[in-house]
Amino acid sequence: MFARIREDIASVFDRDPAARSTWEVLTCYPGLHAIWAHRVSHWLWTHGLKWLARVNSNLARWITGIEIHPGARIGQRFFIDHGMGVVIGETAEIGDDVTMYHGVTLGGTSWNKGKRHPTLGDRVVVGAGAKILGPFTVGAGARVGSNSVVVKEVPPGATVVGIPARIVREAAEPSEAVAAMAKKMGFDAYGLSKDMPDPVANAMSVMFDHVQRLDEQLGKVCRLLHEVDSRMPELELSKLELPDFCMDASPALDSLAGNRKRNQG
């Protein structure tokens, strides 16, 4: 028992740079208190003392703000950072070296008896506010982004984000045209980088690249037609109109649209 407690404390120092002393970890980390209380509750649950197990888990919930059903199976070195609002269901299974942040729910989507809650493999990281719902497996080494809603199996080592959660891949290198547009606008390729593999941003990057190429080809066609018949006007691009969610970037985009008109005029 004391060896596991020492192991739990060591895992806090490994994963939380704010931890300064063993005494602080022992007295001020509700995630640890919830895990230790769960071990007692789980022992009572597996030995047929289910009412006492639920009472003990409820006391732990009142003290820590973390609700772990006594029936849940939890591996070694499980670390809950901050912890408030974490809910772990009865048939949930958690592997070794898992890290979980506040507001996470390991929930079920069925009222049927049997396996209803997810299984987390070893070394999984679950971001704040994420909801993992259903009797499927999140593979070893996977990462679940904050506020994601996961409703299907996650492969080992994958990163999922969004509602519903989807697997993200490394962002593609932006084209020269997109990079040039971003440089004029004063930020990095519409917020894309290999460190920020956002699937929505990736799709927007491809769209911007496609629009840029269409503009270039249309400009060439108009210039050729103007050379054949001077009555044919050269391409004049209209002002770029932005939806409300892009209004913060509108001055830079308006400037970019103006530069493009002058370059092609």
PAMAR-395566 format. One record per residue (C-alpha): y, z, x; residue in one letter; chain. Coordinates in steps of 0.02 Angstrom, whole numbers. Example, Ala and Ser with C-alpha at 12.3 -4.5 7.8 and 13.67 -1.06 7.14 Angstrom:
        v        w        u   pavex   drentor
     -225      390      615       A         A
      -53      357      684       S         A
//
This chain:
        v        w        u   pavex   drentor
        0        0        0       M         A
      125       47      135       F         A
       80     -110      234       A         A
      126     -217       83       R         A
      288     -121       60       I         A
      334     -153      242       R         A
      289     -336      216       E         A
      401     -344       62       D         A
      548     -269      157       I         A
      522     -390      301       A         A
      525     -537      180       S         A
      696     -481      118       V         A
      766     -484      295       F         A
      688     -656      321       D         A
      769     -732      167       R         A
      930     -636      134       D         A
     1062     -633      271       P         A
     1158     -501      172       A         A
     1023     -370      205       A         A
     1087     -249      338       R         A
      968     -102      344       S         A
      798      -45      282       T         A
      878       95      182       W         A
      992      -29       95       E         A
      845     -141       51       V         A
      743        6      -14       L         A
      881       72     -126       T         A
      987      -78     -177       C         A
      869     -225     -208       Y         A
      812     -230     -391       P         A
      697     -376     -353       G         A
      592     -264     -242       L         A
      592     -124     -369       H         A
      533     -244     -505       A         A
      391     -309     -396       I         A
      332     -134     -352       W         A
      338      -82     -534       A         A
      241     -238     -581       H         A
      101     -192     -463       R         A
       79      -29     -556       V         A
       91     -117     -724       S         A
      -34     -251     -673       H         A
     -159     -119     -614       W         A
     -145      -29     -781       L         A
     -162     -196     -874       W         A
     -319     -250     -782       T         A
     -398      -78     -808       H         A
     -378      -86     -997       G         A
     -224       27    -1010       L         A
     -118     -110    -1089       K         A
        2        1    -1187       W         A
       45      103    -1033       L         A
       64      -59     -935       A         A
      190     -125    -1062       R         A
      285       40    -1063       V         A
      298       38     -874       N         A
      356     -143     -872       S         A
      488     -104    -1004       N         A
      554       41     -900       L         A
      565      -75     -751       A         A
      659     -203     -856       R         A
      787      -73     -911       W         A
      815      -19     -731       I         A
      813     -188     -643       T         A
      857     -318     -775       G         A
      697     -412     -726       I         A
      557     -435     -852       E         A
      383     -466     -782       I         A
      237     -460     -902       H         A
       97     -346     -836       P         A
      -28     -489     -852       G         A
       64     -604     -731       A         A
      -20     -632     -563       R         A
       95     -623     -412       I         A
       53     -659     -231       G         A
      117     -581      -71       Q         A
      297     -580       -6       R         A
      371     -632     -173       F         A
      561     -615     -161       F         A
      679     -608     -310       I         A
      860     -620     -252       D         A
      989     -535     -365       H         A
      861     -541     -504       G         A
      960     -508     -664       M         A
      888     -605     -811       G         A
      724     -658     -730       V         A
      581     -674     -857       V         A
      400     -702     -804       I         A
      271     -729     -940       G         A
       97     -658     -963       E         A
       -8     -802     -895       T         A
      112     -851     -755       A         A
       39     -860     -580       E         A
      146     -851     -423       I         A
       82     -891     -248       G         A
      131     -818      -80       D         A
      305     -825       -3       D         A
      390     -882     -164       V         A
      578     -859     -180       T         A
      663     -844     -348       M         A
      844     -817     -398       Y         A
      928     -738     -548       H         A
      913     -808     -724       G         A
      745     -894     -696       V         A
      618     -906     -838       T         A
      434     -942     -817       L         A
      398     -970    -1001       G         A
      275    -1045    -1122       G         A
      293    -1184    -1250       T         A
      143    -1140    -1358       S         A
       89     -993    -1466       W         A
      -94    -1027    -1430       N         A
     -196     -901    -1334       K         A
     -245     -941    -1156       G         A
     -143    -1016    -1015       K         A
       36    -1041    -1078       R         A
      145    -1013     -925       H         A
      169    -1107     -761       P         A
       84    -1083     -594       T         A
      193    -1084     -438       L         A
      112    -1131     -274       G         A
      148    -1052     -106       D         A
      325    -1062      -34       R         A
      405    -1127     -193       V         A
      593    -1097     -211       V         A
      666    -1083     -387       V         A
      856    -1092     -402       G         A
      965     -983     -513       A         A
      952    -1015     -699       G         A
      803    -1133     -689       A         A
      678    -1138     -832       K         A
      498    -1185     -798       I         A
      409    -1203     -964       L         A
      225    -1240     -992       G         A
       50    -1219     -918       P         A
       68    -1336     -770       F         A
       79    -1317     -582       T         A
      230    -1324     -468       V         A
      154    -1379     -304       G         A
      164    -1286     -140       A         A
      330    -1302      -50       G         A
      420    -1376     -201       A         A
      601    -1336     -241       R         A
      675    -1319     -414       V         A
      863    -1343     -424       G         A
      977    -1218     -510       S         A
      987    -1234     -701       N         A
      847    -1364     -705       S         A
      725    -1369     -850       V         A
      551    -1412     -787       V         A
      426    -1465     -920       V         A
      295    -1558     -819       K         A
      198    -1540     -657       E         A
      292    -1547     -492       V         A
      203    -1621     -339       P         A
      191    -1517     -180       P         A
      346    -1527      -72       G         A
      452    -1614     -205       A         A
      628    -1565     -258       T         A
      671    -1574     -443       V         A
      841    -1560     -528       V         A
      916    -1591     -699       G         A
      876    -1573     -883       I         A
      737    -1620     -901       P         A
      700    -1600     -716       A         A
      660    -1756     -617       R         A
      608    -1783     -437       I         A
      749    -1826     -320       V         A
      729    -1932     -166       R         A
      830    -1952      -10       E         A
      990    -2046      -49       A         A
      993    -2226       10       A         A
     1118    -2273      145       E         A
     1271    -2346       54       P         A
     1311    -2529       84       S         A
     1458    -2581      193       E         A
     1557    -2629       39       A         A
     1531    -2462      -46       V         A
     1566    -2369      117       A         A
     1729    -2467      138       A         A
     1782    -2426      -40       M         A
     1743    -2243      -12       A         A
     1841    -2239      150       K         A
     1995    -2310       64       K         A
     1976    -2179      -73       M         A
     1965    -2037       54       G         A
     1792    -1969       23       F         A
     1614    -2004       75       D         A
     1528    -2139      -26       A         A
     1559    -2063     -197       Y         A
     1490    -1896     -139       G         A
     1327    -1971      -78       L         A
     1240    -1915       79       S         A
     1062    -1886      135       K         A
     1092    -1700      112       D         A
     1135    -1725      -73       M         A
      994    -1829     -150       P         A
     1064    -1836     -327       D         A
      975    -1971     -431       P         A
     1127    -1996     -544       V         A
     1240    -2019     -394       A         A
     1114    -2140     -318       N         A
     1115    -2244     -477       A         A
     1305    -2244     -480       M         A
     1309    -2300     -299       S         A
     1195    -2448     -339       V         A
     1306    -2493     -487       M         A
     1466    -2485     -385       F         A
     1386    -2591     -250       D         A
     1331    -2720     -380       H         A
     1504    -2726     -459       V         A
     1584    -2747     -289       Q         A
     1472    -2895     -249       R         A
     1506    -2974     -418       L         A
     1694    -2957     -388       D         A
     1678    -3040     -218       E         A
     1578    -3186     -287       Q         A
     1695    -3208     -434       L         A
     1843    -3209     -316       G         A
     1762    -3346     -211       K         A
     1727    -3452     -365       V         A
     1907    -3435     -425       C         A
     1976    -3482     -254       R         A
     1866    -3637     -245       L         A
     1918    -3690     -419       L         A
     2100    -3662     -372       H         A
     2078    -3778     -222       E         A
     2004    -3914     -334       V         A
     2133    -3894     -472       D         A
     2293    -3797     -436       S         A
     2314    -3766     -621       R         A
     2166    -3646     -611       M         A
     2238    -3473     -573       P         A
     2162    -3365     -440       E         A
     2071    -3206     -493       L         A
     2179    -3063     -552       E         A
     2085    -2901     -576       L         A
     2140    -2787     -717       S         A
     2182    -2605     -685       K         A
     2027    -2497     -666       L         A
     2009    -2388     -822       E         A
     1918    -2223     -799       L         A
     1829    -2108     -923       P         A
     1888    -1930     -944       D         A
     1759    -1857     -824       F         A
     1831    -1960     -681       C         A
     2015    -1919     -712       M         A
     2023    -1808     -558       D         A
     1988    -1960     -451       A         A
     2101    -2081     -547       S         A
     2248    -2086     -424       P         A
     2133    -2135     -281       A         A
     2041    -2262     -388       L         A
     2203    -2337     -454       D         A
     2261    -2357     -274       S         A
     2096    -2441     -231       L         A
     2111    -2561     -378       A         A
     2288    -2606     -322       G         A
     2231    -2640     -144       N         A
     2093    -2753     -205       R         A
     2213    -2852     -314       K         A
     2333    -2877     -168       R         A
     2192    -2929      -52       N         A
     2126    -3057     -173       Q         A
     2294    -3115     -241       G         A
//
